[in-house]
Amino acid sequence: MMAADSALLLGLVEEFVLGQQDRKAVDTATELKAGQFTILQLVEALGLHLTSSQPQTRGRGVQLLSNVLQECYGDLTEREVEVLIVFYENRLKDHYVITPHVIQGLKALTKCSVLPPGSAVSILKSLFQDIHVQSLMLAERSCVYNILIQLMESRESELKGLGADFVFGFVQSVDGERDPRNLLLAFHIARKIVHEGYDLGKFTEELFEVTSCYFPIDFSPFLLPLIIEKLDSDVQSAKLDSLQTLTACASVYEHKDLAQFLPGLWASLRREVFQTASERVEAAGLAAVGTLTACLSRSVLNSDSEDSLNVFLELVLKDCQHHLCEPDLKLVWPSAKLLQATSTASYRASHRVAAAVLPSLIEQYNSRTQCAQRRTLLEVLQGFVHPVTSSEEDESVLLDFRQSLCSIVFSALSESNADLQITSMRVLTALGQQTGLLLESDVELAVDHLTRLILEEGDPKVSLAVVECAGSLARLHPAAFISKMVPRLKEEIFSEHMAQGDSATPSQEHSQQAVRQRCVAALAAVSSRPSLVQESTPVLLQVLTSAHTGTGAFSLEEVISVCHSLQKIAEQAQDTEETGGVFHDVIPRLLGLALQAALQGSSGHCSPILEETVLSAMVPIISTTCARLQSRLAGQTASRAVSLFLDGDVSFLPENAFPAQIQLLKAGDSRSQSQMVCLLVGCVCWLPRTVEVPQMDRLLLELLELSCTCDHPLSYTSAAKCYAGLVNKSPAGEALDSLIDRTLKRISTELDSASSPVRTQAFTLLLWVSKALLLRYHPLSTALTDKLFSLLSDPELGWLAADGFSLLMSDSPDVLNRGSHADVRIMYRQRFFTENSAKLVEGFNAAVQEKKSGYLKALSHIVNNLPRQVQLTELPALLPLLLEALSCPDQGVQVSTLSCLQPVLLDPPSALIAQLEVLVGRTLALTTSPTMKVRIASLRCIHALSRFPEHKIMPFRARVLRALAAPLDDHKRVVRSEAAVARNEWFLLGSPGGR
């Protein structure tokens, strides 16, 4: 097996066994079928996991092998099958958690056409001797029976050679079976034993007894009366269990099974929803009502049968409908919820409930004058205005009430009450999602109302509701928004009175900016369909152009808001060729604006596009677009961007009246030009890996030089990110290894020279390239991360290096993430921790006292980014360092360490209990920290400490209660709240009402 195949196999094994990624079994089977490795090489790769001291780890290893066998058993050789049978028979003697996976593997092996002679007998003897079938779960028992059936069909003569021992083994296996599905399999085996002449010997009577005891088969409906009885219990868990059981039953029962129990069931369900103080019980009750209604709706009506659904709905309407006429009383809501639960369950039920309830609700809304009552009625109406699953030919149940509902919605939109407006927009959204409920004239009127609210209503909650409603309706009715809303918003954004900011007072200018920002947000929200994207995107780009040229009085915040809106459109717009084309043309516009601003910046003119915050907001627009571009357009974007940054080719830019010689990647030029490299990150690092970036070697060389020589932070950091993003996607091989070696030498040259003026730049490059290689499990990543560890003791860069481990272990939003198509292997954090935790501990122990805090900070960053389950496993071994970290003066280290410790304290290992004195002392000291986050985190740990064994923590009770007096008087409410919760738990220790 080649080295690459070996690495692939080991990666798949590790991701399945340790990463809990079940889908990797399918990938492993696919690669095995493709001939990348053999089944015995898979067993060899699983070696350490199959011999692990942890039963769960051994179980995952056997599970992977069994899953692969189920897909590939037909491709095995006789020798492979022979080896695997011996392996599985030995595993039957292992821990009980492994047994289910062993049985699955044996089942796959019994299907092999090359099953060696004698193997069938060997397998059955192992099964009968080493496992007690009836102690297995249902699926495993089924698997055993299927193994017997398979061997009886393919190896009948071998099995008959066992004589009566086979029958005895079967009798032992099936004795006590209760599952009807498994009994069918058992009866099938028993029938074959009798019909095909197996030797019963002295076990004839036993075979008869284990099969005849199930006959005659009868059924009595004992369950539903039991559920009704249990619902009367005062124990909440019993109520929940009963309701969940009823829901499960109703999903598979027929209506006739429920009919005689409907009055009793309804009385119990109504009581639980009307009177319960538990949200969980109420939710379970409503779910049961809905499932019950759905079951009854499946009944087929005929002339001599009663309509069970109608009977049940009559019960519900009788007890609930009249409460809807009392919007001031508390029973209106449980009644509405019960009726809505029945209404949403089926098309038939929704027709019946709507006909009974909606006329009354509509009449009441129109007759009431108080806003509070109208809001309640409208919120109740909202629950009934919902699409119900039905056949395409069925009309909406609300069609008869369409005009009245639209009238109510538009009336509420015209009110000044914010709550009424918000609820009416939710109803409008629901109406718009159902065919035929909004006519074209209704949609146009709705768009007029929404546009008016955008321009006039400053309430943030109303504005948010407007944006959500407009976005929903625009997906279904884009034409009305194109013709009415977009032109009106554009007019408002560029209106003359707004552009003349000099003559406006500060309050007026602030108000004008708020309106413009609402207009911009609304444009983004409605732009999901290609036709709307084509209309809204030019408006937003025009804002950027006006801000750049100074022809519009747009603030820096507004420019950033426009960039965010363009990013939102790029993310949410339908992924079509039209949309891709629009944004493919947006990239040159943004690059052109940025280049114009950079060149003018050199001459003294200050455009907002020059601001780092604006450039940083532009990057996600470009990156999101490039990540979604089709291959042809993506390749064109890469070629254009590289030509611009390497050769100064501006031919593709709009209004390309630029100087002939432009060198954007030269550190010697102005920072206004070099900082444009952040846009290059979006152009080339977010492309799919199938898209080739032209002039790669030259581009990497220029980026390396810029990142190591430029003195502008945004420029050299962006150059390092771009370099790392390209390295991460580079194909493996000698060329990449050579590039990494050269990069490390260049970095080391600068870092090893204490007098070098660019050590920070070299460190930044080291950090990003380390992350690029770590993510893809590149073998040379160790050399770079070791260099990072060595910098923890550096007097100048030690603290930066410690913080760098946070970047190394956390997700990066702008590059090197799965969204950017980067090569990110699963579990890279766990792998890094496993390989490097010992180095960190050794470095800490060897460091002088004043340098130890850097190691603690690095440790806290690494551990805090590990999955919780890994933290729980690994923290006890690192406890001495973590306790030391609590004394570290860096408040970031304190918060990170406390966050790591808190989940472990909830289920403390013995190592933690042994360190209780130190833990309590250092945690209490942090409850008066000057940093609020530290105070909150320490109080949560103090709270968690109260879960320790009572006899261990009682000696600390008085000390903790005294120390919590200070945070109880903290000036921050959230700190006081955490302190009160913790103090209550400690106060109750040892008392009769305590734990």
URPEUR-V169253 format. One record per residue. SS is DSSP state (~ for helix, > for strand, _ for the rest). NEAR is the number of other C-alpha atoms within 8 Angstrom. Layout:
SS/NEAR, SS/NEAR
This chain:
_/6, _/5, ~/6, ~/6, ~/10, ~/9, ~/8, ~/8, ~/12, ~/9, ~/8, ~/12, ~/13, ~/9, ~/13, ~/15, ~/13, _/7, _/9, _/7, _/8, _/7, _/7, ~/11, ~/12, ~/10, ~/9, ~/11, ~/12, ~/8, ~/10, ~/12, ~/9, _/6, _/7, _/9, _/11, _/8, ~/9, ~/7, ~/8, ~/11, ~/9, ~/7, ~/10, _/10, ~/8, ~/7, ~/10, ~/11, _/7, _/9, _/6, _/6, ~/10, ~/8, ~/13, ~/14, ~/12, ~/10, ~/13, ~/12, ~/10, ~/12, ~/11, ~/13, ~/12, ~/12, ~/12, ~/10, ~/7, ~/11, ~/11, ~/7, ~/6, _/11, _/7, ~/9, ~/6, ~/10, ~/14, ~/11, ~/8, ~/8, ~/12, ~/8, ~/8, ~/11, ~/10, ~/8, ~/10, _/13, _/7, _/8, _/7, ~/6, ~/8, ~/15, ~/11, ~/10, ~/11, ~/14, ~/11, ~/13, ~/14, ~/12, ~/12, ~/12, ~/12, ~/11, _/10, _/11, _/5, _/8, _/13, _/8, _/5, _/7, ~/10, ~/13, ~/10, ~/8, ~/11, ~/9, ~/8, ~/11, ~/9, ~/10, ~/6, ~/8, _/8, _/8, ~/10, ~/11, ~/5, _/9, _/7, ~/8, ~/6, ~/11, ~/12, ~/10, ~/11, ~/11, ~/12, ~/10, ~/11, ~/10, ~/9, ~/10, ~/12, ~/9, ~/7, ~/6, _/9, ~/9, ~/6, ~/10, ~/13, ~/10, _/6, _/9, _/12, ~/12, ~/7, ~/10, ~/14, ~/9, ~/9, ~/8, ~/11, ~/8, ~/10, ~/11, _/8, _/6, _/8, _/6, _/7, ~/6, ~/6, ~/13, ~/10, ~/8, ~/11, ~/10, ~/9, ~/8, ~/11, ~/10, ~/8, ~/8, ~/10, ~/8, ~/7, _/6, _/6, _/11, _/8, _/9, ~/7, ~/6, ~/10, ~/8, ~/7, ~/8, ~/11, ~/8, ~/8, ~/12, ~/9, ~/7, _/6, _/7, _/5, _/4, _/5, _/4, _/4, _/4, _/6, ~/6, ~/6, ~/9, ~/8, ~/8, ~/12, ~/12, ~/8, ~/10, ~/11, _/8, _/9, _/6, _/6, ~/8, ~/6, ~/11, ~/14, ~/11, ~/8, ~/12, ~/13, ~/10, ~/9, ~/11, ~/12, ~/8, ~/8, ~/12, _/10, _/7, _/9, _/11, ~/12, ~/6, ~/8, ~/9, ~/8, ~/7, ~/9, ~/9, ~/9, ~/8, ~/9, ~/11, ~/8, ~/11, ~/12, ~/9, ~/9, ~/11, ~/13, ~/9, ~/6, _/10, _/4, _/6, ~/7, ~/7, ~/13, ~/11, ~/8, ~/11, ~/12, ~/13, ~/10, ~/14, ~/12, ~/12, ~/12, ~/11, ~/14, ~/12, ~/14, ~/11, ~/11, _/8, _/11, _/4, _/7, _/5, _/4, _/4, _/6, _/5, _/8, ~/10, ~/11, ~/7, ~/8, ~/12, ~/12, ~/8, ~/10, ~/12, ~/11, ~/8, ~/7, ~/12, ~/11, ~/8, ~/10, ~/11, ~/10, _/8, _/11, _/6, _/6, _/7, ~/8, ~/13, ~/8, ~/10, ~/13, ~/12, ~/10, ~/14, ~/12, ~/10, ~/12, ~/16, ~/14, _/12, _/13, _/14, ~/12, ~/7, ~/15, ~/14, ~/10, ~/9, ~/13, ~/12, ~/8, ~/9, ~/9, ~/10, ~/8, ~/9, ~/12, ~/11, ~/8, ~/10, ~/11, ~/7, ~/6, _/8, _/6, _/6, ~/8, ~/6, ~/11, ~/12, ~/11, ~/9, ~/12, ~/12, ~/9, ~/10, ~/11, ~/12, ~/10, ~/9, _/10, _/10, _/8, _/9, _/6, _/7, _/5, _/5, _/4, _/6, _/6, _/10, _/9, _/9, ~/9, ~/6, ~/8, ~/10, ~/7, ~/8, ~/9, ~/11, ~/8, ~/11, ~/12, ~/11, ~/8, ~/10, ~/11, _/8, _/9, _/5, _/7, ~/10, ~/7, ~/14, ~/14, ~/12, ~/12, ~/13, ~/13, ~/11, ~/12, ~/11, ~/11, ~/12, ~/11, ~/11, _/9, _/10, _/7, _/7, _/11, _/12, _/7, ~/6, ~/7, ~/9, ~/11, ~/10, ~/8, ~/9, ~/13, ~/10, ~/11, ~/10, ~/11, ~/9, ~/10, ~/14, ~/9, ~/7, _/9, _/9, _/7, ~/6, ~/8, ~/12, ~/13, ~/8, ~/11, ~/13, ~/12, ~/9, ~/12, ~/13, ~/13, ~/10, ~/12, ~/14, ~/10, ~/8, _/9, ~/12, ~/6, ~/12, ~/13, ~/12, ~/8, ~/11, ~/12, ~/12, ~/9, ~/9, ~/12, ~/10, ~/8, ~/10, ~/9, _/9, _/8, ~/6, ~/6, ~/12, ~/11, _/10, ~/9, ~/4, ~/5, _/8, _/6, ~/6, ~/6, ~/8, ~/11, ~/8, ~/8, ~/9, ~/11, ~/9, ~/12, ~/11, ~/10, ~/11, ~/14, ~/13, ~/10, ~/12, ~/12, ~/12, ~/13, ~/14, _/15, _/14, _/11, ~/12, ~/8, ~/13, ~/14, ~/10, ~/10, ~/12, ~/9, ~/8, ~/9, ~/11, ~/9, ~/8, ~/12, ~/11, ~/9, ~/11, ~/15, ~/12, ~/8, _/8, _/8, _/11, _/10, _/11, _/8, ~/8, ~/6, ~/11, ~/14, ~/11, ~/10, ~/12, ~/12, ~/11, ~/12, ~/12, ~/12, ~/10, ~/13, ~/11, ~/8, ~/8, _/12, _/8, _/7, _/7, ~/7, ~/7, ~/13, ~/13, ~/9, ~/10, ~/10, ~/12, ~/8, ~/8, ~/9, ~/11, ~/11, ~/9, ~/10, ~/12, ~/11, ~/12, ~/10, ~/9, ~/14, ~/11, ~/10, ~/11, ~/12, ~/9, _/6, _/6, _/7, _/8, _/13, ~/10, ~/12, ~/13, _/8, ~/8, ~/7, ~/14, ~/14, ~/9, ~/11, ~/13, ~/12, ~/11, ~/13, ~/12, ~/14, ~/13, ~/13, ~/14, ~/12, ~/8, _/11, _/8, ~/8, ~/6, ~/10, ~/12, ~/11, ~/8, ~/11, ~/13, ~/10, ~/10, ~/11, ~/14, ~/10, ~/10, ~/13, ~/11, ~/9, _/12, _/10, _/8, _/5, _/8, _/10, _/7, _/5, _/9, _/4, _/6, _/5, _/5, _/5, _/7, _/10, _/12, _/11, _/9, _/11, _/5, _/9, _/8, ~/9, ~/12, ~/11, ~/13, _/11, _/13, ~/13, ~/15, ~/12, ~/13, ~/17, ~/14, ~/14, ~/13, _/13, _/16, _/13, _/8, _/8, _/5, _/9, _/7, _/10, _/7, _/7, ~/7, ~/6, ~/7, ~/10, ~/10, ~/8, ~/10, ~/13, ~/12, ~/8, ~/14, ~/16, ~/12, ~/10, _/12, _/9, _/8, ~/7, ~/9, ~/17, ~/15, ~/12, ~/13, ~/15, ~/15, ~/13, ~/15, ~/12, ~/14, ~/14, ~/11, ~/11, ~/13, ~/9, _/7, _/5, _/7, _/6, ~/6, ~/7, ~/11, ~/10, ~/8, ~/8, ~/9, ~/8, ~/8, ~/9, ~/10, ~/8, ~/8, ~/13, ~/9, ~/8, ~/11, ~/11, _/6, _/7, _/6, _/4, _/8, _/4, _/10, ~/10, ~/7, ~/14, ~/14, ~/11, ~/10, ~/15, ~/12, ~/11, ~/12, ~/14, ~/12, ~/10, ~/13, ~/13, ~/11, ~/12, _/11, _/9, _/8, _/5, _/9, ~/11, ~/7, ~/7, ~/12, ~/9, ~/8, ~/8, ~/11, ~/9, ~/8, ~/10, ~/14, ~/9, _/8, _/5, _/5, _/10, ~/12, ~/9, ~/7, ~/15, ~/13, ~/11, ~/10, ~/11, ~/12, ~/9, ~/10, ~/10, _/7, _/6, _/8, _/6, _/6, _/13, _/15, _/13, ~/8, ~/7, ~/13, _/12, _/14, _/11, _/10, _/8, _/6, _/8, ~/12, ~/9, ~/9, ~/8, ~/9, ~/10, ~/7, ~/7, ~/8, ~/8, ~/7, ~/7, ~/11, ~/9, ~/8, ~/9, ~/10, ~/7, ~/6, _/9, _/6, ~/6, ~/5, ~/10, ~/11, ~/10, ~/13, ~/13, ~/15, ~/14, ~/14, ~/9, ~/14, ~/14, ~/12, ~/10, ~/11, _/10, _/10, _/6, ~/7, ~/6, ~/9, ~/13, ~/10, ~/7, ~/8, ~/9, ~/10, ~/6, ~/8, ~/10, ~/7, ~/9, ~/11, ~/11, ~/9, ~/14, _/12, _/8, _/11, _/6, _/7, ~/9, ~/7, ~/15, ~/14, ~/11, ~/11, ~/13, ~/13, ~/10, ~/12, ~/9, ~/11, ~/10, ~/12, ~/13, _/10, _/8, _/10, _/8, ~/6, ~/9, ~/11, ~/10, ~/6, _/8, ~/8, ~/6, ~/8, ~/9, ~/10, ~/8, ~/11, ~/13, ~/13, ~/8, ~/10, ~/13, ~/9, _/9, _/6, _/7, ~/9, ~/7, ~/15, ~/14, ~/12, ~/11, ~/13, ~/14, ~/11, ~/13, ~/12, ~/13, ~/11, ~/10, _/12, _/10, _/13, _/6, ~/10, ~/6, ~/8, ~/11, ~/9, ~/7, ~/8, ~/11, ~/7, ~/7, ~/10, ~/11, ~/7, ~/8, ~/11, ~/8, ~/8, ~/11, ~/11, _/7, _/9, _/6, _/7, ~/7, ~/7, ~/14, ~/13, ~/9, ~/11, ~/12, ~/9, ~/9, ~/13, ~/11, ~/8, ~/11, ~/12, ~/8, _/10, _/12, _/8, _/7, _/5, _/5, _/8, _/7
